[in-house]
């Protein structure tokens, strides 16, 4: 079992880190036009332009030894925030800070970065060998003590622990160039999880009074790039000449405009972008058939999140009524133009997680639209059809409010289709469309009735289900949650997740994952809608070696540590 965790919804976080127009949340490519689907939140914005600002000052095309990068978007302009723990950080932090290892969210494999390797001492102990000769970009030496400091820093505030590392760690200590982690119990996934924590310098952060709110305008990291110029409409990243593997870094500069509209991506000849793009074969590839390519691999499941702290959403019969009211394939087609399929109600991403399917659940957990079944469950929840309306015991029409981020045009199309299906059943549906930053805050704080978000796509069934179901993430409404935004609490699910951490062989893991699927199918903590894809757009005009279906060395997501793999892999054309 692979056990990586994506800095999610860290969206996420997409929601988490999704900046207007670039979701954290992930999508999938259709093989031959569609291979697997998943989400990371469909960045789709594409309009990306929906968050747009004046593009004054934006590069026209990559000039010299630089990359024109459509992976961060302003709201509408940039705020100078390079705090890796902040939910509103700039995407550029992933080129500046590094983890111990980078995990490929597609298959769970890891590549050493600040650690040169690790050794499992026993089932509860792992020892990381910290890489020698690494410097912070201010010239000071990096050490094992920086690693210990970072983990103790995130322990102080749960909102900073986006990976949930302290769900696993009992203690840690540094000795010379080694850092030893002691886990609370035998814990198979823990090594991969702790390895993905971005490390910050103790000499910079030790005196910061409020590390979660600090904007860190002049970031000091160990990564391949450091902050170059910064303006509200555009910033640049300059190559770190003292980077420990600088010889692998081909581009001297990365240019990040605040506005990355669909036409900009094509007309300004971007080298690398993350965006759902309408009719990609015609619009993107057709603009330069020799050089323009795309790859939309799996990223997660776009879902309807009910706020389980509120009635009637805390009633499983109500949630099942919603679930059976929906035609997922139609929602998927309208949202993503046929690039993805409707999702199952088990939490798995199919077909890439086929080996984990619980064969006792019919149709692999795919729920078909069934109006009669929907009305039956709504009746159990206290709602009945009266004329063309679904009403409560007082004769008042059922009304729901769905929150979807402004600018995510693909999600909005899907929600509008869902709105039509629920309206046909007699439900009044209102849409709330906050800007991405306000959306993320509402999601994390539990300030919504129903909300579109996504989960999964980490490459690890444990991490996928842990982020969705673990009650440790279910903080009180008003406090910021890092996962489990619906605030699901089920002792049985927690028990199974604890067992899955200990399961070392795939047969044991499969038996536990079968039960977790059954819980998601029966209890409907979220309503799976469709798989999303990681919308990777690349040009080989200036650089080659981009990740692809033929060479999936990392995911094409632009808001995660995957970018470290990309910039140390590509070469000048």
Protein Blocks (a to p, Z undefined) as FASTA:
>chain_A
ZZbdcdehehopajlmocehiafbdcdddehiacbdcdehjaklmnmmmmgccfehiafb
dehjbddddfbccdfbccddfbfkbckbcfklmmmpccfbdcdfknopacdfkbgbdcdf
blkbccddddehiacfkopacdfklmmmmmmmmmmpmklmmnommmmbmbdcdehjaccd
ddfbdcfklmmmmmmpccddfklmmmpmblmlpgolaccdfbfbdcfbdcfkbccddddf
kbfklmlpmbfbdcddfbdcfklmmmnopabdcdddehkllmmmmmommlmccddddfbd
cdddddfkbcfklpmklmmmmmmmpcfklmmmmmnnopaccddfeopacfklmmmpcfkb
ghhhpacddfklmmmmmmmnopacehjaccdfkopacdddddddehilmlmmmmmmmmmm
mmmnopacddddddfklmmmmmmnopafbdcddeejiopaklmmmmmmmmklmccehiac
fbhklopacfklmmmmmmmmmmmbfklmmmmmmmmmmmmmmnomaacfbdcdddddddfk
lbghiacfklmmbcfbfkbmklmmmmmmbccZZ
